[in-house]
């Protein structure tokens, strides 16, 4: 078993802990993952999210535009 020192490698340690919690797949472990996600997303600077998750943001924006266009077309048909 590999030991990750959270003081030396906090990012790798947190990644390993979060992935382990997901793999446990219990109600308690999934709640812990949700809490971790909330903490990280509320703490991290929005610009970092934009940079790191740009492809996800673009895909999401595209889906919203597509849904909006479909709704507009459905209204026009009636």
C-alpha positions as CSV (number, residue, x, y, z in Angstrom):
1,X,0.0,0.0,0.0
2,X,1.4,3.4,-1.0
3,X,1.4,6.1,1.6
4,X,0.8,9.7,0.5
5,X,2.0,12.3,2.9
6,X,-0.7,15.0,3.0
7,X,1.8,17.6,4.2
8,X,4.2,16.9,1.3
9,X,1.6,16.2,-1.5
10,X,-1.8,17.6,-0.4
11,X,-3.3,17.5,-3.9
12,X,-2.4,13.9,-4.6
13,X,-3.5,12.9,-1.1
14,X,-6.9,14.6,-1.5
15,X,-7.3,13.0,-4.9
16,X,-6.6,9.6,-3.5
17,X,-8.9,10.1,-0.5
18,X,-11.8,11.3,-2.7
19,X,-11.4,8.5,-5.2
20,X,-11.3,6.0,-2.4
21,X,-14.5,7.4,-1.0
22,X,-16.1,7.1,-4.4
23,X,-15.0,3.5,-4.7
24,X,-16.4,2.6,-1.2
25,X,-19.8,3.7,-2.6
26,X,-21.5,3.8,0.7
27,X,-24.1,6.4,1.8
28,X,-21.6,7.9,4.2
29,X,-18.6,7.9,1.8
30,X,-20.7,9.5,-0.9
31,X,-21.8,12.2,1.5
32,X,-18.2,12.9,2.3
33,X,-17.4,13.3,-1.4
34,X,-20.3,15.7,-1.7
35,X,-19.0,17.7,1.2
36,X,-15.5,17.8,-0.3
37,X,-16.9,19.0,-3.6
38,X,-18.8,21.7,-1.9
39,X,-15.8,22.9,0.0
40,X,-13.6,22.9,-3.0
41,X,-16.0,24.6,-5.4
42,X,-16.9,27.3,-2.9
43,X,-13.2,28.0,-2.1
44,X,-11.6,27.9,-5.5
45,X,-11.3,31.1,-7.5
46,X,-13.8,31.2,-10.4
47,X,-11.1,31.9,-12.9
48,X,-9.4,28.6,-12.1
49,X,-12.6,26.8,-12.6
50,X,-13.0,28.5,-16.0
51,X,-9.5,27.5,-17.0
52,X,-9.6,23.9,-15.7
53,X,-13.1,23.0,-16.8
54,X,-13.4,25.1,-20.0
55,X,-14.4,22.1,-22.1
56,X,-17.1,21.1,-19.6
57,X,-18.4,24.7,-19.5
58,X,-18.5,24.9,-23.4
59,X,-20.4,21.6,-23.6
60,X,-22.9,22.7,-20.9
61,X,-23.4,26.1,-22.7
62,X,-24.0,24.3,-26.0
63,X,-26.6,22.0,-24.4
64,X,-28.4,25.0,-22.9
65,X,-28.4,26.8,-26.3
66,X,-29.7,23.7,-28.0
67,X,-32.4,23.2,-25.4
68,X,-33.4,26.9,-25.7
69,X,-33.6,26.6,-29.5
70,X,-35.7,23.5,-29.3
71,X,-38.1,25.2,-26.9
72,X,-38.4,28.2,-29.2
73,X,-39.0,26.0,-32.2
74,X,-41.7,24.1,-30.3
75,X,-43.5,27.3,-29.4
76,X,-43.4,28.6,-32.9
77,X,-45.0,25.4,-34.3
78,X,-48.2,26.1,-32.2
